[in-house]
Amino acid sequence: MHLIFKIITQKEIPFEIPLDKIREFPTYENYFYEGSELVVIYIFKPAYSCDVEKYKEYLCKYLKRKYNAYSVTAGELQNQLT
């Protein structure tokens, strides 16, 4: 079985707004974020008793913590890669 995970991370980009523009467009908070995307393919053979959906959820949570990701989505690939 092949699982594919799309991991999206983001980091803040520092920027400065000139004082005259702050007066023209007043806001309370200003943030720019740079996003990056990483695709991970996981190949495994589940045992008969393995609940693949729960395992997929666990792996999403694990990858989200590992990469400090904004989001992680999972899907299945057919056996095109073998």
PDB file of N, CA, C and O in Angstrom:
ATOM      1  N   MET A   1       0.855  -1.172   0.000  1.00  0.00           N
ATOM      2  CA  MET A   1       0.000   0.000   0.000  1.00  0.00           C
ATOM      3  C   MET A   1       0.894   1.226   0.000  1.00  0.00           C
ATOM      4  O   MET A   1       1.932   1.264   0.662  1.00  0.00           O
ATOM      5  N   HIS A   2       0.468   2.231  -0.759  1.00  0.00           N
ATOM      6  CA  HIS A   2       1.190   3.486  -0.854  1.00  0.00           C
ATOM      7  C   HIS A   2       0.311   4.601  -0.306  1.00  0.00           C
ATOM      8  O   HIS A   2      -0.821   4.787  -0.753  1.00  0.00           O
ATOM      9  N   LEU A   3       0.831   5.333   0.655  1.00  0.00           N
ATOM     10  CA  LEU A   3       0.153   6.528   1.158  1.00  0.00           C
ATOM     11  C   LEU A   3       0.967   7.738   0.744  1.00  0.00           C
ATOM     12  O   LEU A   3       2.197   7.719   0.785  1.00  0.00           O
ATOM     13  N   ILE A   4       0.277   8.778   0.351  1.00  0.00           N
ATOM     14  CA  ILE A   4       0.959  10.020   0.005  1.00  0.00           C
ATOM     15  C   ILE A   4       0.471  11.105   0.964  1.00  0.00           C
ATOM     16  O   ILE A   4      -0.729  11.257   1.192  1.00  0.00           O
ATOM     17  N   PHE A   5       1.413  11.846   1.514  1.00  0.00           N
ATOM     18  CA  PHE A   5       1.103  12.912   2.461  1.00  0.00           C
ATOM     19  C   PHE A   5       1.557  14.239   1.868  1.00  0.00           C
ATOM     20  O   PHE A   5       2.682  14.355   1.381  1.00  0.00           O
ATOM     21  N   LYS A   6       0.687  15.235   1.909  1.00  0.00           N
ATOM     22  CA  LYS A   6       1.054  16.583   1.508  1.00  0.00           C
ATOM     23  C   LYS A   6       1.162  17.414   2.774  1.00  0.00           C
ATOM     24  O   LYS A   6       0.181  17.612   3.490  1.00  0.00           O
ATOM     25  N   ILE A   7       2.362  17.894   3.038  1.00  0.00           N
ATOM     26  CA  ILE A   7       2.667  18.642   4.256  1.00  0.00           C
ATOM     27  C   ILE A   7       2.866  20.109   3.870  1.00  0.00           C
ATOM     28  O   ILE A   7       3.716  20.435   3.042  1.00  0.00           O
ATOM     29  N   ILE A   8       2.073  20.984   4.482  1.00  0.00           N
ATOM     30  CA  ILE A   8       2.178  22.417   4.196  1.00  0.00           C
ATOM     31  C   ILE A   8       2.671  23.114   5.460  1.00  0.00           C
ATOM     32  O   ILE A   8       2.040  23.049   6.515  1.00  0.00           O
ATOM     33  N   THR A   9       3.795  23.770   5.326  1.00  0.00           N
ATOM     34  CA  THR A   9       4.364  24.519   6.443  1.00  0.00           C
ATOM     35  C   THR A   9       4.334  26.003   6.099  1.00  0.00           C
ATOM     36  O   THR A   9       4.244  26.387   4.933  1.00  0.00           O
ATOM     37  N   GLN A  10       4.409  26.814   7.123  1.00  0.00           N
ATOM     38  CA  GLN A  10       4.445  28.255   6.899  1.00  0.00           C
ATOM     39  C   GLN A  10       5.374  28.900   7.905  1.00  0.00           C
ATOM     40  O   GLN A  10       5.520  28.447   9.040  1.00  0.00           O
ATOM     41  N   LYS A  11       5.997  29.977   7.448  1.00  0.00           N
ATOM     42  CA  LYS A  11       6.818  30.769   8.365  1.00  0.00           C
ATOM     43  C   LYS A  11       6.543  32.234   8.095  1.00  0.00           C
ATOM     44  O   LYS A  11       6.224  32.639   6.977  1.00  0.00           O
ATOM     45  N   GLU A  12       6.672  32.996   9.131  1.00  0.00           N
ATOM     46  CA  GLU A  12       6.371  34.419   9.034  1.00  0.00           C
ATOM     47  C   GLU A  12       7.479  35.140   8.289  1.00  0.00           C
ATOM     48  O   GLU A  12       8.663  34.865   8.483  1.00  0.00           O
ATOM     49  N   ILE A  13       7.073  36.064   7.436  1.00  0.00           N
ATOM     50  CA  ILE A  13       8.027  36.899   6.704  1.00  0.00           C
ATOM     51  C   ILE A  13       7.975  38.293   7.323  1.00  0.00           C
ATOM     52  O   ILE A  13       6.918  38.923   7.336  1.00  0.00           O
ATOM     53  N   PRO A  14       9.106  38.783   7.838  1.00  0.00           N
ATOM     54  CA  PRO A  14       9.092  40.121   8.436  1.00  0.00           C
ATOM     55  C   PRO A  14       8.960  41.197   7.350  1.00  0.00           C
ATOM     56  O   PRO A  14       9.526  41.076   6.264  1.00  0.00           O
ATOM     57  N   PHE A  15       8.213  42.232   7.666  1.00  0.00           N
ATOM     58  CA  PHE A  15       8.095  43.363   6.752  1.00  0.00           C
ATOM     59  C   PHE A  15       7.787  44.615   7.546  1.00  0.00           C
ATOM     60  O   PHE A  15       7.260  44.566   8.657  1.00  0.00           O
ATOM     61  N   GLU A  16       8.128  45.727   6.946  1.00  0.00           N
ATOM     62  CA  GLU A  16       7.912  47.027   7.585  1.00  0.00           C
ATOM     63  C   GLU A  16       6.972  47.846   6.699  1.00  0.00           C
ATOM     64  O   GLU A  16       7.158  47.923   5.484  1.00  0.00           O
ATOM     65  N   ILE A  17       5.975  48.446   7.315  1.00  0.00           N
ATOM     66  CA  ILE A  17       5.065  49.335   6.602  1.00  0.00           C
ATOM     67  C   ILE A  17       5.439  50.760   6.981  1.00  0.00           C
ATOM     68  O   ILE A  17       5.578  51.066   8.166  1.00  0.00           O
ATOM     69  N   PRO A  18       5.604  51.635   5.994  1.00  0.00           N
ATOM     70  CA  PRO A  18       5.928  53.032   6.312  1.00  0.00           C
ATOM     71  C   PRO A  18       4.829  53.672   7.156  1.00  0.00           C
ATOM     72  O   PRO A  18       3.657  53.316   7.042  1.00  0.00           O
ATOM     73  N   LEU A  19       5.218  54.602   7.989  1.00  0.00           N
ATOM     74  CA  LEU A  19       4.299  55.257   8.919  1.00  0.00           C
ATOM     75  C   LEU A  19       3.137  55.932   8.198  1.00  0.00           C
ATOM     76  O   LEU A  19       2.007  55.888   8.684  1.00  0.00           O
ATOM     77  N   ASP A  20       3.389  56.548   7.062  1.00  0.00           N
ATOM     78  CA  ASP A  20       2.290  57.204   6.340  1.00  0.00           C
ATOM     79  C   ASP A  20       1.270  56.184   5.824  1.00  0.00           C
ATOM     80  O   ASP A  20       0.081  56.495   5.754  1.00  0.00           O
ATOM     81  N   LYS A  21       1.704  54.987   5.464  1.00  0.00           N
ATOM     82  CA  LYS A  21       0.777  53.940   5.021  1.00  0.00           C
ATOM     83  C   LYS A  21       0.012  53.343   6.199  1.00  0.00           C
ATOM     84  O   LYS A  21      -1.136  52.929   6.043  1.00  0.00           O
ATOM     85  N   ILE A  22       0.632  53.296   7.366  1.00  0.00           N
ATOM     86  CA  ILE A  22      -0.069  52.819   8.564  1.00  0.00           C
ATOM     87  C   ILE A  22      -1.208  53.779   8.908  1.00  0.00           C
ATOM     88  O   ILE A  22      -2.291  53.354   9.309  1.00  0.00           O
ATOM     89  N   ARG A  23      -0.953  55.067   8.747  1.00  0.00           N
ATOM     90  CA  ARG A  23      -2.010  56.059   9.002  1.00  0.00           C
ATOM     91  C   ARG A  23      -3.108  55.980   7.940  1.00  0.00           C
ATOM     92  O   ARG A  23      -4.287  56.166   8.243  1.00  0.00           O
ATOM     93  N   GLU A  24      -2.718  55.707   6.708  1.00  0.00           N
ATOM     94  CA  GLU A  24      -3.692  55.616   5.618  1.00  0.00           C
ATOM     95  C   GLU A  24      -4.529  54.338   5.713  1.00  0.00           C
ATOM     96  O   GLU A  24      -5.731  54.363   5.446  1.00  0.00           O
ATOM     97  N   PHE A  25      -3.898  53.220   6.093  1.00  0.00           N
ATOM     98  CA  PHE A  25      -4.575  51.919   6.198  1.00  0.00           C
ATOM     99  C   PHE A  25      -4.369  51.352   7.598  1.00  0.00           C
ATOM    100  O   PHE A  25      -3.540  50.462   7.782  1.00  0.00           O
ATOM    101  N   PRO A  26      -5.113  51.853   8.592  1.00  0.00           N
ATOM    102  CA  PRO A  26      -4.879  51.396   9.966  1.00  0.00           C
ATOM    103  C   PRO A  26      -5.294  49.927  10.152  1.00  0.00           C
ATOM    104  O   PRO A  26      -6.393  49.521   9.775  1.00  0.00           O
ATOM    105  N   THR A  27      -4.398  49.160  10.733  1.00  0.00           N
ATOM    106  CA  THR A  27      -4.674  47.763  11.082  1.00  0.00           C
ATOM    107  C   THR A  27      -4.064  47.499  12.452  1.00  0.00           C
ATOM    108  O   THR A  27      -3.203  48.243  12.919  1.00  0.00           O
ATOM    109  N   TYR A  28      -4.523  46.435  13.079  1.00  0.00           N
ATOM    110  CA  TYR A  28      -4.003  46.078  14.395  1.00  0.00           C
ATOM    111  C   TYR A  28      -2.841  45.093  14.311  1.00  0.00           C
ATOM    112  O   TYR A  28      -1.877  45.187  15.069  1.00  0.00           O
ATOM    113  N   GLU A  29      -2.945  44.168  13.398  1.00  0.00           N
ATOM    114  CA  GLU A  29      -1.888  43.165  13.255  1.00  0.00           C
ATOM    115  C   GLU A  29      -1.598  42.964  11.777  1.00  0.00           C
ATOM    116  O   GLU A  29      -2.510  42.956  10.951  1.00  0.00           O
ATOM    117  N   ASN A  30      -0.317  42.800  11.448  1.00  0.00           N
ATOM    118  CA  ASN A  30       0.106  42.597  10.066  1.00  0.00           C
ATOM    119  C   ASN A  30       1.068  41.428   9.998  1.00  0.00           C
ATOM    120  O   ASN A  30       2.106  41.443  10.659  1.00  0.00           O
ATOM    121  N   TYR A  31       0.742  40.429   9.220  1.00  0.00           N
ATOM    122  CA  TYR A  31       1.610  39.273   9.066  1.00  0.00           C
ATOM    123  C   TYR A  31       1.603  38.821   7.618  1.00  0.00           C
ATOM    124  O   TYR A  31       0.553  38.780   6.976  1.00  0.00           O
ATOM    125  N   PHE A  32       2.764  38.487   7.114  1.00  0.00           N
ATOM    126  CA  PHE A  32       2.901  37.771   5.851  1.00  0.00           C
ATOM    127  C   PHE A  32       3.482  36.415   6.188  1.00  0.00           C
ATOM    128  O   PHE A  32       4.368  36.299   7.034  1.00  0.00           O
ATOM    129  N   TYR A  33       2.978  35.388   5.520  1.00  0.00           N
ATOM    130  CA  TYR A  33       3.494  34.043   5.728  1.00  0.00           C
ATOM    131  C   TYR A  33       3.926  33.453   4.400  1.00  0.00           C
ATOM    132  O   TYR A  33       3.251  33.592   3.380  1.00  0.00           O
ATOM    133  N   GLU A  34       5.074  32.791   4.445  1.00  0.00           N
ATOM    134  CA  GLU A  34       5.566  32.064   3.285  1.00  0.00           C
ATOM    135  C   GLU A  34       5.217  30.591   3.492  1.00  0.00           C
ATOM    136  O   GLU A  34       5.568  30.005   4.515  1.00  0.00           O
ATOM    137  N   GLY A  35       4.541  30.011   2.542  1.00  0.00           N
ATOM    138  CA  GLY A  35       4.167  28.609   2.653  1.00  0.00           C
ATOM    139  C   GLY A  35       5.037  27.740   1.770  1.00  0.00           C
ATOM    140  O   GLY A  35       5.461  28.150   0.689  1.00  0.00           O
ATOM    141  N   SER A  36       5.295  26.548   2.241  1.00  0.00           N
ATOM    142  CA  SER A  36       6.013  25.582   1.415  1.00  0.00           C
ATOM    143  C   SER A  36       5.296  24.242   1.511  1.00  0.00           C
ATOM    144  O   SER A  36       4.626  23.940   2.499  1.00  0.00           O
ATOM    145  N   GLU A  37       5.453  23.456   0.466  1.00  0.00           N
ATOM    146  CA  GLU A  37       4.745  22.195   0.377  1.00  0.00           C
ATOM    147  C   GLU A  37       5.757  21.068   0.199  1.00  0.00           C
ATOM    148  O   GLU A  37       6.688  21.166  -0.600  1.00  0.00           O
ATOM    149  N   LEU A  38       5.555  20.013   0.949  1.00  0.00           N
ATOM    150  CA  LEU A  38       6.414  18.832   0.877  1.00  0.00           C
ATOM    151  C   LEU A  38       5.521  17.624   0.660  1.00  0.00           C
ATOM    152  O   LEU A  38       4.497  17.477   1.327  1.00  0.00           O
ATOM    153  N   VAL A  39       5.904  16.762  -0.267  1.00  0.00           N
ATOM    154  CA  VAL A  39       5.143  15.546  -0.534  1.00  0.00           C
ATOM    155  C   VAL A  39       5.981  14.357  -0.083  1.00  0.00           C
ATOM    156  O   VAL A  39       7.138  14.208  -0.476  1.00  0.00           O
ATOM    157  N   VAL A  40       5.371  13.512   0.754  1.00  0.00           N
ATOM    158  CA  VAL A  40       6.046  12.337   1.290  1.00  0.00           C
ATOM    159  C   VAL A  40       5.242  11.105   0.886  1.00  0.00           C
ATOM    160  O   VAL A  40       4.021  11.082   1.038  1.00  0.00           O
ATOM    161  N   ILE A  41       5.912  10.094   0.377  1.00  0.00           N
ATOM    162  CA  ILE A  41       5.257   8.839   0.014  1.00  0.00           C
ATOM    163  C   ILE A  41       5.715   7.771   0.996  1.00  0.00           C
ATOM    164  O   ILE A  41       6.912   7.586   1.219  1.00  0.00           O
ATOM    165  N   TYR A  42       4.760   7.078   1.574  1.00  0.00           N
ATOM    166  CA  TYR A  42       5.027   6.040   2.571  1.00  0.00           C
ATOM    167  C   TYR A  42       4.523   4.709   2.011  1.00  0.00           C
ATOM    168  O   TYR A  42       3.346   4.575   1.677  1.00  0.00           O
ATOM    169  N   ILE A  43       5.412   3.738   1.910  1.00  0.00           N
ATOM    170  CA  ILE A  43       5.071   2.421   1.382  1.00  0.00           C
ATOM    171  C   ILE A  43       5.141   1.417   2.522  1.00  0.00           C
ATOM    172  O   ILE A  43       6.147   1.333   3.225  1.00  0.00           O
ATOM    173  N   PHE A  44       4.055   0.649   2.702  1.00  0.00           N
ATOM    174  CA  PHE A  44       4.029  -0.339   3.775  1.00  0.00           C
ATOM    175  C   PHE A  44       3.044  -1.447   3.420  1.00  0.00           C
ATOM    176  O   PHE A  44       2.213  -1.301   2.524  1.00  0.00           O
ATOM    177  N   LYS A  45       3.158  -2.539   4.134  1.00  0.00           N
ATOM    178  CA  LYS A  45       2.230  -3.653   3.990  1.00  0.00           C
ATOM    179  C   LYS A  45       1.526  -3.839   5.332  1.00  0.00           C
ATOM    180  O   LYS A  45       2.138  -4.302   6.294  1.00  0.00           O
ATOM    181  N   PRO A  46       0.241  -3.482   5.400  1.00  0.00           N
ATOM    182  CA  PRO A  46      -0.460  -3.601   6.681  1.00  0.00           C
ATOM    183  C   PRO A  46      -0.788  -5.055   7.010  1.00  0.00           C
ATOM    184  O   PRO A  46      -1.067  -5.863   6.126  1.00  0.00           O
ATOM    185  N   ALA A  47      -0.748  -5.361   8.291  1.00  0.00           N
ATOM    186  CA  ALA A  47      -1.191  -6.673   8.753  1.00  0.00           C
ATOM    187  C   ALA A  47      -2.709  -6.743   8.629  1.00  0.00           C
ATOM    188  O   ALA A  47      -3.368  -5.710   8.507  1.00  0.00           O
ATOM    189  N   TYR A  48      -3.252  -7.912   8.658  1.00  0.00           N
ATOM    190  CA  TYR A  48      -4.694  -8.110   8.503  1.00  0.00           C
ATOM    191  C   TYR A  48      -5.480  -7.341   9.568  1.00  0.00           C
ATOM    192  O   TYR A  48      -6.548  -6.796   9.290  1.00  0.00           O
ATOM    193  N   SER A  49      -4.944  -7.303  10.780  1.00  0.00           N
ATOM    194  CA  SER A  49      -5.660  -6.661  11.887  1.00  0.00           C
ATOM    195  C   SER A  49      -5.435  -5.147  11.973  1.00  0.00           C
ATOM    196  O   SER A  49      -5.995  -4.492  12.852  1.00  0.00           O
ATOM    197  N   CYS A  50      -4.622  -4.587  11.074  1.00  0.00           N
ATOM    198  CA  CYS A  50      -4.300  -3.152  11.114  1.00  0.00           C
ATOM    199  C   CYS A  50      -5.488  -2.327  10.613  1.00  0.00           C
ATOM    200  O   CYS A  50      -6.002  -2.570   9.521  1.00  0.00           O
ATOM    201  N   ASP A  51      -5.914  -1.366  11.407  1.00  0.00           N
ATOM    202  CA  ASP A  51      -6.940  -0.418  10.988  1.00  0.00           C
ATOM    203  C   ASP A  51      -6.231   0.710  10.229  1.00  0.00           C
ATOM    204  O   ASP A  51      -5.667   1.620  10.837  1.00  0.00           O
ATOM    205  N   VAL A  52      -6.268   0.638   8.911  1.00  0.00           N
ATOM    206  CA  VAL A  52      -5.496   1.548   8.074  1.00  0.00           C
ATOM    207  C   VAL A  52      -5.947   2.991   8.250  1.00  0.00           C
ATOM    208  O   VAL A  52      -5.108   3.891   8.249  1.00  0.00           O
ATOM    209  N   GLU A  53      -7.246   3.241   8.401  1.00  0.00           N
ATOM    210  CA  GLU A  53      -7.726   4.617   8.570  1.00  0.00           C
ATOM    211  C   GLU A  53      -7.203   5.246   9.855  1.00  0.00           C
ATOM    212  O   GLU A  53      -6.792   6.407   9.845  1.00  0.00           O
ATOM    213  N   LYS A  54      -7.210   4.511  10.957  1.00  0.00           N
ATOM    214  CA  LYS A  54      -6.671   5.042  12.215  1.00  0.00           C
ATOM    215  C   LYS A  54      -5.166   5.237  12.117  1.00  0.00           C
ATOM    216  O   LYS A  54      -4.624   6.200  12.658  1.00  0.00           O
ATOM    217  N   TYR A  55      -4.487   4.314  11.421  1.00  0.00           N
ATOM    218  CA  TYR A  55      -3.045   4.437  11.235  1.00  0.00           C
ATOM    219  C   TYR A  55      -2.728   5.677  10.398  1.00  0.00           C
ATOM    220  O   TYR A  55      -1.763   6.388  10.680  1.00  0.00           O
ATOM    221  N   LYS A  56      -3.537   5.933   9.372  1.00  0.00           N
ATOM    222  CA  LYS A  56      -3.351   7.116   8.534  1.00  0.00           C
ATOM    223  C   LYS A  56      -3.544   8.388   9.365  1.00  0.00           C
ATOM    224  O   LYS A  56      -2.780   9.341   9.215  1.00  0.00           O
ATOM    225  N   GLU A  57      -4.553   8.412  10.234  1.00  0.00           N
ATOM    226  CA  GLU A  57      -4.770   9.561  11.118  1.00  0.00           C
ATOM    227  C   GLU A  57      -3.584   9.773  12.047  1.00  0.00           C
ATOM    228  O   GLU A  57      -3.142  10.902  12.263  1.00  0.00           O
ATOM    229  N   TYR A  58      -3.066   8.657  12.600  1.00  0.00           N
ATOM    230  CA  TYR A  58      -1.897   8.747  13.480  1.00  0.00           C
ATOM    231  C   TYR A  58      -0.705   9.327  12.723  1.00  0.00           C
ATOM    232  O   TYR A  58      -0.006  10.196  13.244  1.00  0.00           O
ATOM    233  N   LEU A  59      -0.466   8.856  11.502  1.00  0.00           N
ATOM    234  CA  LEU A  59       0.667   9.350  10.726  1.00  0.00           C
ATOM    235  C   LEU A  59       0.516  10.827  10.385  1.00  0.00           C
ATOM    236  O   LEU A  59       1.504  11.560  10.376  1.00  0.00           O
ATOM    237  N   CYS A  60      -0.702  11.273  10.105  1.00  0.00           N
ATOM    238  CA  CYS A  60      -0.932  12.700   9.846  1.00  0.00           C
ATOM    239  C   CYS A  60      -0.570  13.539  11.071  1.00  0.00           C
ATOM    240  O   CYS A  60       0.096  14.567  10.949  1.00  0.00           O
ATOM    241  N   LYS A  61      -1.006  13.100  12.239  1.00  0.00           N
ATOM    242  CA  LYS A  61      -0.682  13.825  13.476  1.00  0.00           C
ATOM    243  C   LYS A  61       0.815  13.813  13.741  1.00  0.00           C
ATOM    244  O   LYS A  61       1.392  14.819  14.153  1.00  0.00           O
ATOM    245  N   TYR A  62       1.447  12.651  13.498  1.00  0.00           N
ATOM    246  CA  TYR A  62       2.895  12.538  13.705  1.00  0.00           C
ATOM    247  C   TYR A  62       3.648  13.505  12.784  1.00  0.00           C
ATOM    248  O   TYR A  62       4.537  14.227  13.235  1.00  0.00           O
ATOM    249  N   LEU A  63       3.292  13.519  11.498  1.00  0.00           N
ATOM    250  CA  LEU A  63       3.984  14.396  10.553  1.00  0.00           C
ATOM    251  C   LEU A  63       3.707  15.867  10.845  1.00  0.00           C
ATOM    252  O   LEU A  63       4.574  16.716  10.639  1.00  0.00           O
ATOM    253  N   LYS A  64       2.504  16.171  11.321  1.00  0.00           N
ATOM    254  CA  LYS A  64       2.184  17.561  11.665  1.00  0.00           C
ATOM    255  C   LYS A  64       3.068  18.054  12.805  1.00  0.00           C
ATOM    256  O   LYS A  64       3.544  19.189  12.788  1.00  0.00           O
ATOM    257  N   ARG A  65       3.286  17.183  13.804  1.00  0.00           N
ATOM    258  CA  ARG A  65       4.182  17.546  14.912  1.00  0.00           C
ATOM    259  C   ARG A  65       5.627  17.598  14.445  1.00  0.00           C
ATOM    260  O   ARG A  65       6.350  18.534  14.787  1.00  0.00           O
ATOM    261  N   LYS A  66       6.057  16.617  13.677  1.00  0.00           N
ATOM    262  CA  LYS A  66       7.459  16.532  13.246  1.00  0.00           C
ATOM    263  C   LYS A  66       7.874  17.751  12.430  1.00  0.00           C
ATOM    264  O   LYS A  66       8.958  18.298  12.635  1.00  0.00           O
ATOM    265  N   TYR A  67       7.018  18.176  11.511  1.00  0.00           N
ATOM    266  CA  TYR A  67       7.349  19.303  10.639  1.00  0.00           C
ATOM    267  C   TYR A  67       6.762  20.626  11.117  1.00  0.00           C
ATOM    268  O   TYR A  67       6.926  21.651  10.455  1.00  0.00           O
ATOM    269  N   ASN A  68       6.083  20.612  12.255  1.00  0.00           N
ATOM    270  CA  ASN A  68       5.410  21.814  12.760  1.00  0.00           C
ATOM    271  C   ASN A  68       4.574  22.425  11.634  1.00  0.00           C
ATOM    272  O   ASN A  68       4.659  23.619  11.344  1.00  0.00           O
ATOM    273  N   ALA A  69       3.773  21.574  11.016  1.00  0.00           N
ATOM    274  CA  ALA A  69       3.070  21.926   9.793  1.00  0.00           C
ATOM    275  C   ALA A  69       1.755  22.627  10.071  1.00  0.00           C
ATOM    276  O   ALA A  69       1.126  22.425  11.109  1.00  0.00           O
ATOM    277  N   TYR A  70       1.357  23.453   9.122  1.00  0.00           N
ATOM    278  CA  TYR A  70       0.057  24.106   9.158  1.00  0.00           C
ATOM    279  C   TYR A  70      -1.038  23.077   8.870  1.00  0.00           C
ATOM    280  O   TYR A  70      -2.084  23.077   9.520  1.00  0.00           O
ATOM    281  N   SER A  71      -0.793  22.205   7.895  1.00  0.00           N
ATOM    282  CA  SER A  71      -1.754  21.140   7.597  1.00  0.00           C
ATOM    283  C   SER A  71      -1.043  19.949   6.971  1.00  0.00           C
ATOM    284  O   SER A  71       0.000  20.088   6.333  1.00  0.00           O
ATOM    285  N   VAL A  72      -1.632  18.781   7.170  1.00  0.00           N
ATOM    286  CA  VAL A  72      -1.160  17.542   6.567  1.00  0.00           C
ATOM    287  C   VAL A  72      -2.387  16.813   6.036  1.00  0.00           C
ATOM    288  O   VAL A  72      -3.346  16.570   6.770  1.00  0.00           O
ATOM    289  N   THR A  73      -2.346  16.471   4.762  1.00  0.00           N
ATOM    290  CA  THR A  73      -3.427  15.688   4.174  1.00  0.00           C
ATOM    291  C   THR A  73      -2.853  14.385   3.647  1.00  0.00           C
ATOM    292  O   THR A  73      -1.700  14.323   3.221  1.00  0.00           O
ATOM    293  N   ALA A  74      -3.679  13.344   3.682  1.00  0.00           N
ATOM    294  CA  ALA A  74      -3.225  12.022   3.263  1.00  0.00           C
ATOM    295  C   ALA A  74      -4.139  11.476   2.186  1.00  0.00           C
ATOM    296  O   ALA A  74      -5.333  11.772   2.150  1.00  0.00           O
ATOM    297  N   GLY A  75      -3.563  10.683   1.319  1.00  0.00           N
ATOM    298  CA  GLY A  75      -4.321  10.001   0.290  1.00  0.00           C
ATOM    299  C   GLY A  75      -3.627   8.709  -0.068  1.00  0.00           C
ATOM    300  O   GLY A  75      -2.510   8.448   0.379  1.00  0.00           O
ATOM    301  N   GLU A  76      -4.286   7.904  -0.872  1.00  0.00           N
ATOM    302  CA  GLU A  76      -3.711   6.632  -1.281  1.00  0.00           C
ATOM    303  C   GLU A  76      -3.300   6.687  -2.738  1.00  0.00           C
ATOM    304  O   GLU A  76      -3.982   7.279  -3.574  1.00  0.00           O
ATOM    305  N   LEU A  77      -2.178   6.063  -3.024  1.00  0.00           N
ATOM    306  CA  LEU A  77      -1.745   5.873  -4.388  1.00  0.00           C
ATOM    307  C   LEU A  77      -1.968   4.414  -4.743  1.00  0.00           C
ATOM    308  O   LEU A  77      -1.827   3.537  -3.891  1.00  0.00           O
ATOM    309  N   GLN A  78      -2.306   4.155  -5.965  1.00  0.00           N
ATOM    310  CA  GLN A  78      -2.375   2.774  -6.422  1.00  0.00           C
ATOM    311  C   GLN A  78      -0.955   2.295  -6.662  1.00  0.00           C
ATOM    312  O   GLN A  78      -0.011   3.041  -6.400  1.00  0.00           O
ATOM    313  N   ASN A  79      -0.781   1.125  -7.131  1.00  0.00           N
ATOM    314  CA  ASN A  79       0.550   0.525  -7.255  1.00  0.00           C
ATOM    315  C   ASN A  79       1.296   0.982  -8.509  1.00  0.00           C
ATOM    316  O   ASN A  79       2.036   0.185  -9.085  1.00  0.00           O
ATOM    317  N   GLN A  80       1.137   2.218  -8.951  1.00  0.00           N
ATOM    318  CA  GLN A  80       1.857   2.710 -10.110  1.00  0.00           C
ATOM    319  C   GLN A  80       3.358   2.847  -9.826  1.00  0.00           C
ATOM    320  O   GLN A  80       4.173   2.783 -10.747  1.00  0.00           O
ATOM    321  N   LEU A  81       3.714   3.031  -8.578  1.00  0.00           N
ATOM    322  CA  LEU A  81       5.115   3.327  -8.248  1.00  0.00           C
ATOM    323  C   LEU A  81       5.970   2.081  -8.111  1.00  0.00           C
ATOM    324  O   LEU A  81       7.192   2.196  -8.029  1.00  0.00           O
ATOM    325  N   THR A  82       5.377   0.894  -8.082  1.00  0.00           N
ATOM    326  CA  THR A  82       6.190  -0.309  -7.898  1.00  0.00           C
ATOM    327  C   THR A  82       6.755  -0.811  -9.189  1.00  0.00           C
ATOM    328  O   THR A  82       7.463  -1.818  -9.204  1.00  0.00           O
TER     329      THR A  82
END
